């Protein structure tokens, strides 16, 4: 099981490095736009209307629960290594 994990990790690493080398080998095209003679003006556009404030109905309990057996499971998984 451990050998398969190591081999899979090596294969993924090689594929990632190969993808990075291909991406770096491509030439970058730079497009330059000049606005020297043009007058550029703009306004800040905001939506029309009123802000609505809503009061909260009540406190809600969190849906996230901390697992009570998490630490023993972690220790058990380390023992298998």
Phi and psi in degrees as GROMACS dihedral restraints (atoms count N, CA, C in turn):
[ dihedral_restraints ]
;  ai    aj    ak    al  type     phi  dphi    fc
    3     4     5     6     1   -67.3    20    10
    4     5     6     7     1   -37.5    20    10
    6     7     8     9     1   -64.3    20    10
    7     8     9    10     1   -40.8    20    10
    9    10    11    12     1   -62.9    20    10
   10    11    12    13     1   -39.3    20    10
   12    13    14    15     1   -63.6    20    10
   13    14    15    16     1   -42.7    20    10
   15    16    17    18     1   -67.3    20    10
   16    17    18    19     1   -43.4    20    10
   18    19    20    21     1   -63.6    20    10
   19    20    21    22     1   -42.1    20    10
   21    22    23    24     1   -63.0    20    10
   22    23    24    25     1   -39.9    20    10
   24    25    26    27     1   -64.0    20    10
   25    26    27    28     1   -40.9    20    10
   27    28    29    30     1   -65.1    20    10
   28    29    30    31     1   -42.9    20    10
   30    31    32    33     1   -62.9    20    10
   31    32    33    34     1   -44.4    20    10
   33    34    35    36     1   -63.0    20    10
   34    35    36    37     1   -41.5    20    10
   36    37    38    39     1   -62.5    20    10
   37    38    39    40     1   -42.8    20    10
   39    40    41    42     1   -64.0    20    10
   40    41    42    43     1   -42.8    20    10
   42    43    44    45     1   -64.5    20    10
   43    44    45    46     1   -39.6    20    10
   45    46    47    48     1   -65.7    20    10
   46    47    48    49     1   -45.1    20    10
   48    49    50    51     1   -64.5    20    10
   49    50    51    52     1   -36.8    20    10
   51    52    53    54     1   -64.7    20    10
   52    53    54    55     1   -41.1    20    10
   54    55    56    57     1   -64.9    20    10
   55    56    57    58     1   -38.0    20    10
   57    58    59    60     1   -66.6    20    10
   58    59    60    61     1   -38.3    20    10
   60    61    62    63     1   -69.2    20    10
   61    62    63    64     1   -35.4    20    10
   63    64    65    66     1   -67.6    20    10
   64    65    66    67     1   -40.8    20    10
   66    67    68    69     1   -66.6    20    10
   67    68    69    70     1   -37.0    20    10
   69    70    71    72     1   -76.6    20    10
   70    71    72    73     1   -21.4    20    10
   72    73    74    75     1   -77.0    20    10
   73    74    75    76     1   -21.9    20    10
   75    76    77    78     1   -72.9    20    10
   76    77    78    79     1   140.2    20    10
   78    79    80    81     1   -78.7    20    10
   79    80    81    82     1   144.1    20    10
   81    82    83    84     1   -89.4    20    10
   82    83    84    85     1   132.1    20    10
   84    85    86    87     1   -97.8    20    10
   85    86    87    88     1   129.3    20    10
   87    88    89    90     1  -111.0    20    10
   88    89    90    91     1   126.4    20    10
   90    91    92    93     1  -109.5    20    10
   91    92    93    94     1   125.9    20    10
   93    94    95    96     1  -114.1    20    10
   94    95    96    97     1   127.9    20    10
   96    97    98    99     1  -115.6    20    10
   97    98    99   100     1   129.0    20    10
   99   100   101   102     1  -107.4    20    10
  100   101   102   103     1   127.5    20    10
  102   103   104   105     1  -114.9    20    10
  103   104   105   106     1    33.7    20    10
  105   106   107   108     1   -63.6    20    10
  106   107   108   109     1   -42.8    20    10
  108   109   110   111     1   -95.6    20    10
  109   110   111   112     1    -5.3    20    10
  111   112   113   114     1   -96.7    20    10
  112   113   114   115     1   140.9    20    10
  114   115   116   117     1   -91.6    20    10
  115   116   117   118     1   122.3    20    10
  117   118   119   120     1  -110.4    20    10
  118   119   120   121     1   122.4    20    10
  120   121   122   123     1  -133.5    20    10
  121   122   123   124     1   152.7    20    10
  123   124   125   126     1  -158.3    20    10
  124   125   126   127     1   163.0    20    10
  126   127   128   129     1  -124.2    20    10
  127   128   129   130     1   156.2    20    10
  129   130   131   132     1   -81.4    20    10
  130   131   132   133     1   121.2    20    10
  132   133   134   135     1  -101.6    20    10
  133   134   135   136     1   124.9    20    10
  135   136   137   138     1  -126.4    20    10
  136   137   138   139     1   152.3    20    10
  138   139   140   141     1   -71.7    20    10
  139   140   141   142     1   147.0    20    10
  141   142   143   144     1   -83.6    20    10
  142   143   144   145     1   148.6    20    10
  144   145   146   147     1   134.5    20    10
  145   146   147   148     1  -172.8    20    10
  147   148   149   150     1  -112.2    20    10
  148   149   150   151     1   151.7    20    10
  150   151   152   153     1   -80.6    20    10
  151   152   153   154     1   137.0    20    10
  153   154   155   156     1  -110.1    20    10
  154   155   156   157     1   128.7    20    10
  156   157   158   159     1  -110.0    20    10
  157   158   159   160     1   131.7    20    10
  159   160   161   162     1  -117.0    20    10
  160   161   162   163     1   131.4    20    10
  162   163   164   165     1   -81.4    20    10
  163   164   165   166     1   146.3    20    10
  165   166   167   168     1   -77.0    20    10
  166   167   168   169     1   140.4    20    10
  168   169   170   171     1   -76.8    20    10
  169   170   171   172     1   -31.1    20    10
  171   172   173   174     1   171.7    20    10
  172   173   174   175     1   165.7    20    10
  174   175   176   177     1   -75.4    20    10
  175   176   177   178     1   137.2    20    10
  177   178   179   180     1  -110.3    20    10
  178   179   180   181     1   147.3    20    10
  180   181   182   183     1   -79.5    20    10
  181   182   183   184     1   153.6    20    10
  183   184   185   186     1   -72.4    20    10
  184   185   186   187     1   143.6    20    10
  186   187   188   189     1   -85.5    20    10
  187   188   189   190     1    -7.5    20    10
  189   190   191   192     1   -87.8    20    10
  190   191   192   193     1   124.0    20    10
  192   193   194   195     1  -114.7    20    10
  193   194   195   196     1   135.3    20    10
  195   196   197   198     1   -81.0    20    10
  196   197   198   199     1   126.7    20    10
  198   199   200   201     1   -72.6    20    10
  199   200   201   202     1   133.0    20    10
  201   202   203   204     1   -77.5    20    10
  202   203   204   205     1   -24.9    20    10
  204   205   206   207     1  -102.3    20    10
  205   206   207   208     1    19.6    20    10
  207   208   209   210     1   -67.5    20    10
  208   209   210   211     1   -48.8    20    10
  210   211   212   213     1   -64.7    20    10
  211   212   213   214     1   -46.2    20    10
  213   214   215   216     1   -59.8    20    10
  214   215   216   217     1   -35.8    20    10
  216   217   218   219     1   -66.1    20    10
  217   218   219   220     1   -40.5    20    10
  219   220   221   222     1   -63.3    20    10
  220   221   222   223     1   -43.5    20    10
  222   223   224   225     1   -64.2    20    10
  223   224   225   226     1   -37.8    20    10
  225   226   227   228     1   -65.9    20    10
  226   227   228   229     1   -39.4    20    10
  228   229   230   231     1   -68.6    20    10
  229   230   231   232     1   -30.8    20    10
  231   232   233   234     1   -72.4    20    10
  232   233   234   235     1   -33.1    20    10
  234   235   236   237     1   -64.5    20    10
  235   236   237   238     1   -29.8    20    10
  237   238   239   240     1   -72.1    20    10
  238   239   240   241     1   -19.4    20    10
